[in-house]
Amino acid sequence: MTSPGRIIGISVGAIAILAIGVYGPAMLLGPLPDVTVRTTSAAAAPAEVSALTLPETGASAIAVVGDDDTAETIATAGDPAAVPIGGAAKLVTLLVTLDSLPLPADGAGPAIPIGPEDYVDYLRYSGEGSRALQVSPGETWTQRDVVRAVLLASSNNHADTLVRWAFGSPDAYVEAANAWLAEQGFTGTRVDDATGLSGDNVGTADELARLAALVLADDQLAAMLDDPEEAPPGARVVPDLVARADDGAVRAITRSFTDQAALSYVFTTELPAVEGVDGLRRITGALLLMPDYETLDPAVAAAVDSAAAASAPVTVIAEGTPYARVVAPWGDEAELVASVSRTDAAWGEAPSEASVTVDDFSTAPEGREVGRVSVATATGELASPLRLTGDIRDPGPVWRLTNPATVIGAFLAGQAS
């Protein structure tokens, strides 16, 4: 018969063997828990950011044109809703027509005959005091000359002639134009005719500033605006009635007055160069429902001057700035700092609060990039990797063997994920 002492000894021995053979390897080789992340207060944003100045009268917006020719709205003021846009509707006329029937890279394009309807339009618009360029039945105008008449002279009869030629009728054009606007994501802009004379041509200042960027993205239209007097031999004389003598460096893209829309003005300009910024810096702007030129002219000047100041680059993310601290259960800790600096124009808006994401990890050497910091700005997001300023090492066997609950918890968490 086995004595009780022997039984106890065997049991203790078995437990010891299990402890050495199972517990030890499980603790020494098991997974470690992830570090804890604590975000920190990063360096403060610039104390002063130049404001963008837009009038509260009417509706206005400024957009910055990117390298891909798309525009990002950076400021709006006044009425944010869709309002009558007057002759600015002709921007849609041109964009939709040229999307369907582009001008050739070289040459004047197809000949467009001037018929009785075109002549009647001319008589009607000129009799009403609306902008019109003379045409006569039996003439032919090239597509390029008709487009120049719409863009530079804001000719109402030529707008009708263009869409009648391209779509068959103004009504067919309106249907096609509103479908195009919807496809392009312009939800606040709708047209009721090709001229803009109807009060039912409506849009937001934000969308008109972005439509202006699409006009500039068309090489043919941009060239006409850049050098309105340049025309191939034999081209018809088209006066630049949209520009104003006191525009200076500002190029008017459309300028009109109607009873419903008052003064509508869409423009573009290239901002002066500033240190630290490469390439052109172009903006587009729209000022709608302006009551008179005494209100419009200083508003344009203030908008352009403030945009030039607000476009100066500011440091949004500074290399070496700490954005978080990671702490391991066994006591190792290190800061996560930005790996690179990021700068951008403030455009009148201080950078938003930084957003930090950190990868799940237990150990990592100093210098490893284990996360990312991002900051939303007026024109998009800027980001930098986050790197460790110190080692997060394996705690070693003593800590592992004396913290079984933590190691087992890490193992169970890994199985559940």
C-alpha positions as CSV (number, residue, x, y, z in Angstrom):
1,M,0.0,0.0,0.0
2,T,1.3,3.4,-1.0
3,S,1.7,5.7,2.0
4,P,0.0,9.1,2.1
5,G,3.3,10.8,2.1
6,R,4.3,9.1,-1.1
7,I,1.0,10.1,-2.7
8,I,1.6,13.7,-1.7
9,G,5.1,13.6,-3.0
10,I,4.1,12.2,-6.3
11,S,1.3,14.8,-6.7
12,V,3.7,17.6,-5.8
13,G,6.2,16.3,-8.3
14,A,3.6,16.0,-11.0
15,I,2.5,19.6,-10.4
16,A,6.1,20.7,-10.6
17,I,6.7,18.9,-13.8
18,L,3.5,20.4,-15.3
19,A,4.6,23.8,-14.0
20,I,8.0,23.4,-15.6
21,G,6.8,21.7,-18.8
22,V,3.6,23.7,-19.4
23,Y,3.3,26.9,-17.4
24,G,6.9,28.0,-18.0
25,P,6.9,27.7,-21.8
26,A,3.4,29.1,-21.9
27,M,4.5,32.2,-20.0
28,L,7.8,32.6,-21.7
29,L,6.6,32.1,-25.2
30,G,3.1,33.5,-25.0
31,P,2.0,36.7,-26.6
32,L,2.5,40.0,-24.9
33,P,-0.3,42.6,-24.4
34,D,-0.4,45.6,-26.7
35,V,0.9,48.9,-25.5
36,T,-1.5,51.5,-24.2
37,V,-1.7,54.7,-26.3
38,R,-2.2,58.1,-24.7
39,T,-2.6,61.1,-27.0
40,T,-0.9,64.3,-26.1
41,S,-1.5,67.9,-26.8
42,A,0.6,68.7,-29.9
43,A,2.1,72.1,-30.7
44,A,-0.5,74.8,-31.0
45,A,-1.7,76.0,-34.4
46,P,-0.5,79.3,-35.6
47,A,-1.7,82.1,-33.3
48,E,-2.8,84.3,-36.2
49,V,-4.3,83.1,-39.5
50,S,-5.1,85.7,-42.1
51,A,-8.9,85.9,-42.7
52,L,-10.5,85.7,-46.1
53,T,-12.7,88.7,-46.7
54,L,-16.0,88.2,-48.6
55,P,-19.0,90.5,-48.6
56,E,-22.1,89.6,-46.5
57,T,-24.2,91.2,-49.2
58,G,-25.5,88.8,-51.8
59,A,-23.8,85.4,-52.1
60,S,-20.0,84.9,-52.7
61,A,-17.4,82.2,-52.7
62,I,-13.7,81.7,-53.4
63,A,-12.1,78.4,-54.6
64,V,-8.5,77.4,-55.1
65,V,-7.7,75.6,-58.3
66,G,-5.6,72.5,-57.9
67,D,-3.0,70.9,-60.1
68,D,-5.7,68.6,-61.5
69,D,-7.8,71.7,-62.6
70,T,-10.5,70.9,-60.0
71,A,-11.4,73.6,-57.5
72,E,-11.8,73.3,-53.7
73,T,-14.0,76.0,-52.1
74,I,-12.2,77.7,-49.3
75,A,-14.6,80.4,-48.2
76,T,-18.3,81.4,-48.7
77,A,-20.3,84.3,-47.4
78,G,-23.8,85.6,-47.6
79,D,-26.7,83.5,-48.9
80,P,-25.7,79.8,-49.2
81,A,-28.8,78.9,-51.1
82,A,-29.3,78.8,-54.8
83,V,-30.0,82.3,-56.1
84,P,-30.6,83.8,-59.6
85,I,-27.3,83.8,-61.5
86,G,-28.0,85.9,-64.6
87,G,-25.5,85.7,-67.4
88,A,-23.3,83.3,-65.3
89,A,-25.6,80.6,-66.8
90,K,-23.7,81.0,-70.0
91,L,-20.8,79.1,-68.3
92,V,-23.0,76.1,-68.3
93,T,-24.0,76.8,-71.9
94,L,-20.4,76.7,-73.0
95,L,-19.3,73.7,-70.8
96,V,-22.2,71.5,-71.8
97,T,-22.0,72.4,-75.5
98,L,-18.2,71.8,-75.7
99,D,-18.6,68.6,-73.7
100,S,-20.8,67.4,-76.5
101,L,-19.1,69.0,-79.5
102,P,-15.5,70.0,-78.5
103,L,-13.7,72.7,-80.5
104,P,-10.8,71.3,-82.6
105,A,-7.3,71.9,-81.2
106,D,-6.5,73.7,-84.5
107,G,-8.9,75.5,-86.7
108,A,-12.2,77.2,-86.3
109,G,-14.5,74.2,-86.2
110,P,-17.7,73.6,-88.2
111,A,-19.6,76.4,-89.9
112,I,-22.8,77.4,-88.2
113,P,-25.4,79.0,-90.5
114,I,-27.3,82.0,-89.3
115,G,-31.0,81.5,-90.1
116,P,-34.2,83.5,-89.5
117,E,-34.6,82.4,-85.9
118,D,-31.0,83.6,-85.1
119,Y,-31.8,87.0,-86.7
120,V,-35.1,87.3,-84.8
121,D,-33.2,86.6,-81.6
122,Y,-30.7,89.4,-82.4
123,L,-33.5,91.9,-83.1
124,R,-35.4,90.9,-79.9
125,Y,-32.4,91.0,-77.5
126,S,-31.0,94.2,-78.9
127,G,-34.5,95.8,-78.8
128,E,-34.8,94.8,-75.1
129,G,-31.4,96.3,-74.3
130,S,-29.8,92.9,-73.6
131,R,-26.4,92.0,-74.9
132,A,-26.4,91.0,-78.5
133,L,-24.0,90.9,-81.4
134,Q,-25.3,91.6,-84.9
135,V,-26.0,88.8,-87.3
136,S,-27.7,88.6,-90.6
137,P,-29.6,85.8,-92.3
138,G,-27.4,83.8,-94.7
139,E,-24.2,84.4,-92.8
140,T,-22.1,81.6,-91.4
141,W,-20.2,81.8,-88.2
142,T,-17.6,79.2,-87.2
143,Q,-18.1,77.4,-84.0
144,R,-15.1,79.1,-82.5
145,D,-16.5,82.6,-83.3
146,V,-19.9,81.7,-81.8
147,V,-18.2,80.4,-78.6
148,R,-16.0,83.6,-78.4
149,A,-19.2,85.7,-78.8
150,V,-20.8,83.9,-75.9
151,L,-17.8,83.9,-73.7
152,L,-16.3,87.3,-74.3
153,A,-19.3,89.4,-75.4
154,S,-21.9,87.5,-73.4
155,S,-24.1,87.6,-76.6
156,N,-27.5,86.3,-75.8
157,N,-28.5,85.7,-79.4
158,H,-25.2,83.7,-80.0
159,A,-26.0,81.6,-76.9
160,D,-29.3,80.6,-78.4
161,T,-27.6,80.0,-81.8
162,L,-25.0,77.8,-80.2
163,V,-27.4,75.5,-78.4
164,R,-29.9,75.4,-81.3
165,W,-27.0,74.2,-83.5
166,A,-25.7,71.7,-80.9
167,F,-29.0,70.3,-79.4
168,G,-31.7,71.2,-81.9
169,S,-33.5,73.7,-79.7
170,P,-33.1,75.7,-76.5
171,D,-35.5,73.4,-74.7
172,A,-33.5,70.3,-75.7
173,Y,-30.4,72.1,-74.4
174,V,-32.0,72.9,-71.0
175,E,-32.8,69.2,-70.6
176,A,-29.3,68.1,-71.5
177,A,-27.7,70.8,-69.4
178,N,-29.5,70.0,-66.2
179,A,-28.7,66.3,-66.7
180,W,-25.0,67.3,-67.1
181,L,-25.1,69.4,-64.0
182,A,-26.5,66.5,-62.0
183,E,-23.9,64.1,-63.4
184,Q,-21.1,66.5,-62.4
185,G,-22.4,66.8,-58.9
186,F,-23.7,70.4,-59.1
187,T,-26.9,69.9,-57.1
188,G,-27.7,73.6,-56.5
189,T,-27.4,74.8,-60.0
190,R,-30.2,74.6,-62.6
191,V,-30.7,76.4,-65.9
192,D,-33.9,77.5,-67.6
193,D,-32.4,78.9,-70.8
194,A,-29.0,79.3,-72.6
195,T,-28.7,83.0,-71.9
196,G,-29.3,83.5,-68.1
197,L,-32.0,86.1,-68.7
198,S,-34.7,83.9,-67.0
199,G,-34.9,84.3,-63.2
200,D,-35.2,80.5,-63.0
201,N,-31.5,80.1,-63.8
202,V,-30.2,79.6,-60.3
203,G,-27.1,78.4,-58.6
204,T,-24.9,78.8,-55.5
205,A,-21.8,80.9,-55.3
206,D,-19.8,77.8,-54.3
207,E,-20.8,75.9,-57.4
208,L,-20.2,78.8,-59.7
209,A,-16.7,79.2,-58.4
210,R,-16.1,75.5,-59.2
211,L,-17.8,75.8,-62.6
212,A,-15.3,78.6,-63.4
213,A,-12.5,76.2,-62.7
214,L,-14.0,73.8,-65.3
215,V,-14.0,76.7,-67.8
216,L,-10.3,77.3,-67.1
217,A,-9.6,73.6,-67.5
218,D,-10.7,73.8,-71.1
219,D,-7.6,74.8,-73.0
220,Q,-9.6,76.5,-75.7
221,L,-11.8,78.6,-73.4
222,A,-8.8,79.4,-71.2
223,A,-6.8,80.7,-74.2
224,M,-9.7,83.0,-75.2
225,L,-9.9,84.5,-71.8
226,D,-6.1,84.8,-71.5
227,D,-5.8,86.6,-74.9
228,P,-9.2,87.8,-76.0
229,E,-7.8,89.7,-79.0
230,E,-6.0,86.6,-80.4
231,A,-8.0,85.1,-83.2
232,P,-7.0,83.2,-86.4
233,P,-7.0,85.1,-89.7
234,G,-10.6,85.5,-91.0
235,A,-12.2,85.3,-87.6
236,R,-15.0,87.7,-86.8
237,V,-14.3,90.6,-84.4
238,V,-15.7,89.9,-81.0
239,P,-15.4,92.6,-78.4
240,D,-14.4,91.6,-74.8
241,L,-17.5,93.1,-73.1
242,V,-17.1,90.9,-70.0
243,A,-13.8,92.4,-68.8
244,R,-13.7,95.7,-66.9
245,A,-11.0,98.4,-67.3
246,D,-10.3,98.4,-63.6
247,D,-10.1,94.6,-63.2
248,G,-6.3,94.8,-63.1
249,A,-4.8,91.3,-62.6
250,V,-8.3,89.9,-62.1
251,R,-9.8,88.2,-65.2
252,A,-13.6,88.4,-65.4
253,I,-15.0,85.1,-66.7
254,T,-18.6,86.4,-66.7
255,R,-20.2,89.7,-65.7
256,S,-23.9,90.5,-66.2
257,F,-26.9,92.3,-64.8
258,T,-30.5,91.2,-64.8
259,D,-33.4,92.5,-62.7
260,Q,-33.7,89.1,-60.9
261,A,-30.0,88.5,-60.4
262,A,-28.6,92.0,-60.1
263,L,-24.9,92.0,-60.7
264,S,-23.3,88.5,-61.2
265,Y,-19.5,88.4,-61.4
266,V,-17.3,85.3,-61.8
267,F,-13.6,85.8,-61.9
268,T,-10.2,84.3,-61.7
269,T,-6.7,85.5,-60.7
270,E,-3.2,84.2,-60.1
271,L,-2.0,85.1,-56.6
272,P,1.4,86.6,-56.1
273,A,4.3,84.2,-55.5
274,V,5.2,83.6,-51.8
275,E,8.3,82.0,-50.4
276,G,8.0,78.3,-49.8
277,V,5.3,77.7,-52.4
278,D,6.0,76.3,-55.8
279,G,4.0,76.6,-59.0
280,L,1.0,78.8,-59.8
281,R,-1.6,79.6,-57.2
282,R,-4.9,80.3,-59.0
283,I,-8.2,81.1,-57.4
284,T,-11.7,81.5,-58.8
285,G,-14.5,83.5,-57.2
286,A,-18.2,84.2,-57.6
287,L,-20.1,87.2,-56.3
288,L,-23.8,87.1,-56.9
289,L,-26.7,89.5,-56.2
290,M,-24.4,92.4,-56.0
291,P,-26.5,95.6,-56.0
292,D,-24.1,97.9,-57.8
293,Y,-20.5,98.3,-58.8
294,E,-19.8,100.5,-55.7
295,T,-20.4,97.3,-53.8
296,L,-18.9,94.8,-56.2
297,D,-15.5,96.4,-57.1
298,P,-14.2,96.8,-53.5
299,A,-15.5,93.4,-52.6
300,V,-13.5,91.8,-55.4
301,A,-10.4,93.7,-54.4
302,A,-10.8,92.7,-50.8
303,A,-11.4,89.1,-51.7
304,V,-8.3,88.9,-53.8
305,D,-6.0,90.8,-51.4
306,S,-7.2,88.6,-48.5
307,A,-6.7,85.4,-50.5
308,A,-3.1,86.5,-51.2
309,A,-2.4,86.9,-47.5
310,A,-4.3,83.8,-46.5
311,S,-2.3,81.7,-49.0
312,A,1.0,82.1,-47.2
313,P,2.1,78.6,-46.0
314,V,1.9,77.7,-42.3
315,T,3.3,74.6,-40.6
316,V,0.5,72.2,-40.0
317,I,2.6,69.3,-38.8
318,A,6.1,69.8,-37.5
319,E,8.7,67.1,-37.6
320,G,9.5,65.9,-34.1
321,T,6.3,67.1,-32.5
322,P,4.9,64.5,-30.1
323,Y,1.3,63.4,-30.7
324,A,1.0,60.4,-28.4
325,R,2.8,58.3,-25.8
326,V,2.8,54.5,-25.7
327,V,3.1,52.7,-22.4
328,A,3.7,48.9,-22.0
329,P,2.4,47.1,-18.9
330,W,5.9,46.3,-17.8
331,G,7.0,49.9,-17.7
332,D,8.6,50.7,-21.1
333,E,7.3,53.8,-22.7
334,A,8.1,56.2,-25.6
335,E,6.7,59.1,-27.4
336,L,5.3,59.0,-31.0
337,V,6.5,62.0,-32.9
338,A,5.9,63.2,-36.5
339,S,8.4,61.8,-38.9
340,V,8.1,64.7,-41.4
341,S,6.9,68.3,-41.5
342,R,3.8,69.3,-43.5
343,T,2.9,72.8,-44.6
344,D,-0.1,74.3,-46.4
345,A,-1.9,77.5,-47.0
346,A,-4.3,78.3,-44.1
347,W,-6.8,80.0,-46.5
348,G,-8.3,81.8,-43.5
349,E,-8.9,78.7,-41.5
350,A,-6.8,77.4,-38.7
351,P,-5.9,73.7,-39.0
352,S,-8.2,71.3,-37.2
353,E,-7.3,69.1,-34.3
354,A,-5.0,66.3,-35.1
355,S,-6.3,62.8,-35.6
356,V,-3.9,60.0,-34.4
357,T,-4.1,56.3,-35.3
358,V,-1.6,53.8,-33.9
359,D,-1.0,50.2,-35.0
360,D,-1.5,47.4,-32.5
361,F,1.9,46.3,-31.2
362,S,3.6,44.9,-28.1
363,T,7.3,45.5,-28.9
364,A,9.1,47.7,-31.4
365,P,12.5,49.3,-31.7
366,E,13.2,53.1,-31.5
367,G,12.6,54.8,-34.8
368,R,10.0,52.4,-36.2
369,E,6.9,54.1,-37.7
370,V,3.9,52.6,-35.9
371,G,1.2,55.2,-36.5
372,R,-0.1,58.2,-38.4
373,V,-1.2,61.7,-37.6
374,S,-3.5,63.6,-39.9
375,V,-4.9,67.1,-39.9
376,A,-7.8,68.4,-42.0
377,T,-7.1,71.7,-43.8
378,A,-9.2,73.9,-46.0
379,T,-8.0,72.1,-49.1
380,G,-7.7,68.5,-47.9
381,E,-5.9,66.3,-45.4
382,L,-2.2,66.5,-44.5
383,A,-0.5,63.5,-42.8
384,S,2.8,62.2,-41.4
385,P,3.9,58.8,-40.1
386,L,4.5,58.6,-36.3
387,R,7.8,57.1,-35.1
388,L,8.9,55.8,-31.7
389,T,11.4,57.8,-29.7
390,G,12.5,54.8,-27.7
391,D,12.5,51.0,-27.6
392,I,9.6,49.0,-26.3
393,R,11.4,45.8,-25.4
394,D,10.3,42.3,-24.4
395,P,10.0,42.5,-20.5
396,G,12.0,39.3,-20.0
397,P,11.3,36.0,-18.2
398,V,10.9,37.3,-14.6
399,W,8.1,39.6,-15.6
400,R,6.4,37.0,-17.8
401,L,6.5,34.3,-15.1
402,T,5.2,36.7,-12.4
403,N,2.4,38.2,-14.5
404,P,0.5,35.1,-15.7
405,A,-2.9,36.8,-15.8
406,T,-1.7,39.5,-18.2
407,V,0.0,37.0,-20.5
408,I,-3.0,34.7,-20.5
409,G,-5.3,37.6,-21.1
410,A,-3.2,38.6,-24.2
411,F,-3.4,35.0,-25.5
412,L,-7.2,34.9,-25.0
413,A,-7.6,38.3,-26.7
414,G,-5.5,37.1,-29.7
415,Q,-7.7,34.0,-30.0
416,A,-10.9,36.1,-29.9
417,S,-9.7,38.6,-32.6
